[in-house]
Amino acid sequence: MREDSVNWGNFMTYMAGYSPTDPPQYGFDGDYPGMYHHLACGFSFADGHSEIKRWLDPRTMPPLTVGANPLFSVFTQTPGNLDVAWLQDHSTRPR
C-alpha cells in the first residue's frame, strides 16, 4: 500500500463493476497499491504464490502527498482502469 493511503494497514479492493459488468464503476476506495518498484508492487496470495504487478494506468499512481493522508476513505472513480480490473480478478475468486 502507498504511504499516503495507509489507514488500517490492510489493502482493500473495491469490487464495484466486477465480472466485468460495469467497468465505469471501477475505482479505489481509499486504498491505493504501492508503486515504489518501477511503478510496480508485489502481491502474495492465500494459496502461497506471489506475483509482481506493474501498473498500466496513471490514475492508479496519483502523485504522493508526503506527510498527509488525503486518500483515506475517499472513493476515486477510474472508469475502464485495467489495473482495477486486474486487482478485482486476482483478489476474489479461485482460478
Residue frames as a rotation matrix with the C-alpha (Angstrom) as fourth column:
MET 1
0.583 0.812 0.000 0.00
0.812 -0.583 0.000 0.00
0.000 0.000 -1.000 0.00
ARG 2
0.019 -0.536 0.844 1.16
0.426 -0.759 -0.492 3.55
0.905 0.369 0.214 -0.66
GLU 3
-0.710 -0.411 -0.572 2.39
0.679 -0.181 -0.712 5.59
0.189 -0.894 0.407 2.29
ASP 4
-0.931 0.362 0.044 -0.30
-0.363 -0.907 -0.211 8.26
-0.037 -0.213 0.976 1.82
SER 5
-0.069 0.963 -0.260 -3.20
-0.694 0.141 0.706 5.80
0.716 0.229 0.659 1.79
VAL 6
-0.675 -0.199 -0.710 -2.33
0.299 0.807 -0.510 3.66
0.674 -0.556 -0.485 4.82
ASN 7
0.031 0.733 0.680 -5.29
-0.717 -0.458 0.526 3.54
0.696 -0.504 0.511 7.14
TRP 8
0.738 0.306 0.602 -5.67
-0.657 0.529 0.537 0.17
-0.154 -0.792 0.591 8.86
GLY 9
-0.227 -0.942 0.247 -2.60
-0.776 0.328 0.539 -1.48
-0.589 -0.069 -0.805 7.40
ASN 10
-0.213 0.194 0.958 -4.53
0.426 0.900 -0.088 -3.75
-0.879 0.389 -0.275 5.06
PHE 11
-0.894 -0.054 -0.445 -5.24
-0.363 -0.496 0.789 -3.38
-0.263 0.866 0.424 1.33
MET 12
-0.137 0.930 0.342 -8.85
0.187 0.363 -0.913 -3.45
-0.973 -0.062 -0.223 0.17
THR 13
-0.976 -0.061 0.210 -10.02
0.214 -0.069 0.974 -3.92
-0.045 0.996 0.080 -3.41
TYR 14
-0.379 0.878 -0.292 -13.22
-0.516 -0.462 -0.721 -2.05
-0.768 -0.123 0.628 -4.24
MET 15
-0.723 0.019 0.691 -15.40
0.319 0.896 0.309 -4.52
-0.613 0.444 -0.653 -6.17
ALA 16
0.297 0.865 -0.404 -17.96
-0.111 -0.390 -0.914 -2.31
-0.948 0.316 -0.020 -7.95
GLY 17
0.405 -0.046 -0.913 -18.08
-0.890 -0.250 -0.382 -3.22
-0.211 0.967 -0.142 -11.63
TYR 18
-0.558 -0.695 0.452 -16.65
-0.584 0.717 0.381 -6.71
-0.589 -0.051 -0.806 -11.17
SER 19
0.049 0.409 0.911 -17.35
0.123 0.903 -0.412 -9.52
-0.991 0.132 -0.006 -13.67
PRO 20
-0.883 -0.254 -0.395 -16.86
0.327 -0.937 -0.127 -7.01
-0.338 -0.241 0.910 -15.62
THR 21
-0.071 0.973 0.220 -20.48
0.980 0.109 -0.165 -5.96
-0.184 0.204 -0.961 -15.62
ASP 22
0.884 0.413 0.220 -19.92
0.439 -0.895 -0.084 -2.23
0.162 0.170 -0.972 -15.36
PRO 23
-0.004 -0.999 -0.043 -16.28
0.974 0.006 -0.224 -1.11
0.224 -0.043 0.974 -15.85
PRO 24
-0.050 -0.031 0.998 -17.29
0.107 -0.994 -0.025 2.58
0.993 0.106 0.053 -15.47
GLN 25
0.895 0.419 0.151 -17.82
-0.126 -0.087 0.988 1.73
0.427 -0.904 -0.025 -11.77
TYR 26
0.342 -0.835 -0.431 -14.13
0.782 0.507 -0.362 0.86
0.521 -0.213 0.826 -11.32
GLY 27
0.510 -0.236 0.827 -12.33
-0.343 -0.938 -0.056 2.82
0.789 -0.255 -0.559 -8.66
PHE 28
-0.494 -0.691 -0.528 -10.32
0.416 0.345 -0.841 2.94
0.763 -0.635 0.117 -5.45
ASP 29
0.635 0.758 0.148 -11.93
0.154 -0.311 0.938 3.32
0.757 -0.573 -0.314 -2.05
GLY 30
0.874 -0.293 0.386 -9.12
-0.485 -0.511 0.710 4.87
-0.011 -0.808 -0.589 -0.03
ASP 31
0.393 -0.756 0.524 -6.54
0.008 0.572 0.820 2.12
-0.919 -0.319 0.231 -0.57
TYR 32
0.778 -0.261 -0.572 -4.01
-0.623 -0.195 -0.758 2.66
0.086 0.945 -0.314 -3.34
PRO 33
0.875 -0.484 0.003 -1.40
0.482 0.872 0.090 0.00
-0.047 -0.077 0.996 -4.18
GLY 34
0.313 -0.865 -0.392 2.30
0.059 -0.395 0.917 0.65
-0.948 -0.310 -0.072 -3.84
MET 35
0.978 -0.033 0.206 4.31
0.204 -0.061 -0.977 1.77
0.044 0.998 -0.053 -6.84
TYR 36
0.686 -0.725 -0.063 7.80
-0.487 -0.522 0.700 2.10
-0.540 -0.450 -0.711 -5.41
HIS 37
-0.158 -0.755 0.637 9.44
0.066 0.635 0.770 -0.59
-0.985 0.164 -0.051 -7.53
HIS 38
-0.958 -0.249 -0.141 9.46
-0.085 -0.224 0.971 0.89
-0.274 0.942 0.193 -11.05
LEU 39
-0.424 0.892 -0.157 5.69
-0.901 -0.398 0.172 1.52
0.091 0.214 0.973 -10.96
ALA 40
-0.006 0.373 -0.928 5.03
-0.197 0.909 0.367 -1.98
0.980 0.185 0.068 -9.65
CYS 41
-0.154 -0.100 0.983 4.42
-0.988 0.020 -0.153 -3.86
-0.004 -0.995 -0.102 -6.41
GLY 42
-0.827 -0.202 -0.525 4.28
-0.227 0.974 -0.017 -7.42
0.515 0.106 -0.851 -5.15
PHE 43
0.191 0.910 0.368 1.22
-0.943 0.067 0.325 -9.37
0.271 -0.409 0.871 -4.06
SER 44
-0.943 -0.326 -0.066 1.13
-0.296 0.912 -0.283 -12.57
0.152 -0.247 -0.957 -2.05
PHE 45
-0.088 0.965 -0.246 -1.93
-0.744 0.101 0.660 -14.80
0.662 0.241 0.709 -2.09
ALA 46
0.323 0.340 0.883 -3.57
-0.910 0.369 0.191 -17.24
-0.261 -0.865 0.429 0.32
ASP 47
0.997 0.074 -0.036 -2.51
-0.081 0.944 -0.321 -20.23
0.010 0.323 0.946 -1.79
GLY 48
0.522 -0.853 -0.021 1.15
0.374 0.207 0.904 -19.32
-0.766 -0.480 0.427 -1.23
HIS 49
0.033 -0.548 0.836 2.07
0.997 -0.041 -0.066 -17.90
0.070 0.836 0.545 -4.62
SER 50
0.133 -0.026 -0.991 3.11
0.302 -0.951 0.066 -14.33
-0.944 -0.308 -0.118 -5.29
GLU 51
0.307 0.009 0.952 3.10
0.947 -0.099 -0.305 -12.02
0.092 0.995 -0.039 -8.31
ILE 52
-0.587 -0.434 -0.684 4.65
0.401 -0.889 0.220 -8.72
-0.703 -0.145 0.696 -9.26
LYS 53
0.348 0.778 0.523 2.21
0.916 -0.165 -0.365 -6.34
-0.198 0.606 -0.771 -10.94
ARG 54
-0.829 -0.546 -0.120 3.33
0.484 -0.809 0.332 -3.34
-0.278 0.217 0.936 -12.93
TRP 55
0.031 0.896 -0.443 0.67
0.417 -0.414 -0.809 -0.63
-0.908 -0.160 -0.387 -13.08
LEU 56
-0.454 -0.113 0.884 -0.53
0.889 0.017 0.458 0.49
-0.067 0.993 0.092 -16.50
ASP 57
0.357 0.734 0.578 -3.00
0.703 -0.619 0.352 3.31
0.616 0.281 -0.737 -15.80
PRO 58
-0.610 -0.669 0.424 -1.65
0.249 -0.670 -0.700 6.63
0.752 -0.321 0.575 -14.47
ARG 59
0.144 0.739 0.658 -4.80
-0.603 -0.462 0.651 7.01
0.785 -0.491 0.379 -12.33
THR 60
0.751 0.021 -0.660 -3.53
0.384 0.800 0.462 4.10
0.537 -0.600 0.593 -10.24
MET 61
-0.031 -0.899 -0.436 -0.46
0.997 0.001 -0.073 6.20
0.066 -0.438 0.897 -9.36
PRO 62
0.798 0.284 0.531 -1.51
0.290 -0.954 0.075 9.76
0.528 0.094 -0.844 -8.45
PRO 63
-0.095 -0.905 0.415 1.29
-0.139 -0.401 -0.905 11.92
0.986 -0.144 -0.088 -7.02
LEU 64
-0.123 -0.050 -0.991 2.25
0.874 0.468 -0.132 11.15
0.471 -0.882 -0.014 -3.41
THR 65
0.454 0.224 0.862 1.25
-0.254 -0.895 0.366 13.56
0.854 -0.385 -0.350 -0.69
VAL 66
-0.293 -0.703 -0.648 4.03
0.483 0.477 -0.735 13.10
0.826 -0.528 0.200 1.86
GLY 67
-0.981 -0.173 -0.086 3.10
0.146 -0.374 -0.916 13.66
0.126 -0.911 0.392 5.50
ALA 68
-0.438 0.898 0.035 -0.65
-0.844 -0.398 -0.359 13.57
-0.309 -0.187 0.933 4.89
ASN 69
-0.841 0.253 0.479 -3.34
0.293 0.956 0.008 11.05
-0.456 0.147 -0.878 4.19
PRO 70
-0.561 0.645 -0.519 -5.71
-0.700 -0.704 -0.118 12.72
-0.441 0.297 0.847 1.69
LEU 71
-0.539 0.327 -0.776 -6.75
-0.572 0.533 0.623 9.43
0.618 0.780 -0.100 0.09
PHE 72
-0.992 0.126 -0.010 -8.07
0.091 0.657 -0.749 7.87
-0.087 -0.744 -0.663 3.29
SER 73
-0.400 0.914 0.072 -11.71
0.608 0.323 -0.725 6.81
-0.686 -0.247 -0.685 2.87
VAL 74
-0.084 0.353 -0.932 -12.14
-0.581 -0.777 -0.242 8.76
-0.809 0.521 0.271 -0.34
PHE 75
0.272 0.230 0.935 -13.68
0.537 0.770 -0.345 6.92
-0.799 0.596 0.086 -3.27
THR 76
-0.256 -0.410 -0.876 -11.98
-0.590 -0.651 0.477 7.79
-0.766 0.639 -0.075 -6.54
GLN 77
0.666 0.573 0.478 -13.72
0.062 0.595 -0.801 6.58
-0.744 0.563 0.361 -9.68
THR 78
-0.379 -0.799 -0.467 -11.42
-0.605 -0.168 0.779 5.49
-0.701 0.577 -0.420 -12.52
PRO 79
0.631 0.772 0.074 -13.68
-0.442 0.436 -0.784 4.19
-0.638 0.462 0.616 -15.34
GLY 80
0.949 -0.155 -0.273 -12.14
-0.169 0.482 -0.860 1.48
0.265 0.862 0.432 -17.51
ASN 81
0.243 -0.911 0.332 -8.98
-0.970 -0.226 0.091 1.21
-0.008 -0.344 -0.939 -15.38
LEU 82
0.438 -0.131 -0.889 -7.24
-0.333 0.896 -0.295 -2.05
0.835 0.425 0.349 -16.37
ASP 83
-0.694 -0.717 0.059 -5.35
-0.276 0.189 -0.942 -2.07
0.665 -0.671 -0.330 -13.07
VAL 84
-0.379 0.659 0.649 -8.61
-0.880 -0.039 -0.474 -2.14
-0.287 -0.751 0.594 -11.10
ALA 85
0.608 0.582 -0.540 -9.84
-0.739 0.664 -0.116 -4.97
0.291 0.470 0.833 -13.35
TRP 86
-0.091 -0.735 -0.672 -6.62
-0.175 0.676 -0.716 -6.91
0.980 0.052 -0.190 -12.55
LEU 87
-0.826 -0.214 0.521 -6.99
-0.517 -0.079 -0.852 -6.28
0.224 -0.974 -0.046 -8.81
GLN 88
0.066 0.943 0.326 -10.60
-0.963 0.145 -0.227 -7.42
-0.261 -0.299 0.918 -8.83
ASP 89
0.600 0.173 -0.781 -9.83
-0.565 0.783 -0.261 -10.52
0.566 0.598 0.568 -10.86
HIS 90
-0.177 -0.813 -0.555 -6.93
-0.013 0.566 -0.824 -11.54
0.984 -0.139 -0.111 -8.62
SER 91
-0.877 -0.236 0.419 -8.44
-0.377 -0.203 -0.904 -10.84
0.298 -0.950 0.089 -5.22
THR 92
-0.194 0.915 0.354 -11.83
-0.978 -0.149 -0.149 -12.50
-0.083 -0.374 0.923 -5.20
ARG 93
0.757 0.636 0.148 -12.31
-0.601 0.768 -0.224 -15.93
-0.256 0.080 0.963 -6.71
PRO 94
0.002 -0.759 0.651 -10.22
-0.107 0.647 0.755 -19.07
-0.994 -0.071 -0.080 -7.14
ARG 95
-0.208 -0.172 -0.963 -8.95
-0.950 -0.200 0.241 -19.76
-0.234 0.965 -0.122 -10.63
